[in-house]
Amino acid sequence: MKDKIIEYYCDRELVFADGFDDAIIGVCSQTFRVVYSVERCIEILMSDGTTRYDEAMDYFTFNVSGAYIGEQTPIWCDTDFY
């Protein structure tokens, strides 16, 4: 999906989260920020060696979603409700 987004939004400056390409679910049509599934991010962290859900969630909260990197900081979306 990342390649399609880059191609489609080639005139926009997009910010991607390293290591979470498989968690991309789209782009916000108003702010042009990349949108990620929190649940998929947690799954990626757990498959990379953080075996406990609570450890993966803590890491994600403090080191990933808590990082502000400017106006184009990605959006983190809870997708458990679908």
Secondary structure, DSSP 8 states (H G I E B T S, - for coil): -HHHHHHHTTTS-----TT-GGGEEEE-TTT--EEEEHHHHHHHHHHTT--SHHHHHHHIIIIITT---STT--EEE--TT-
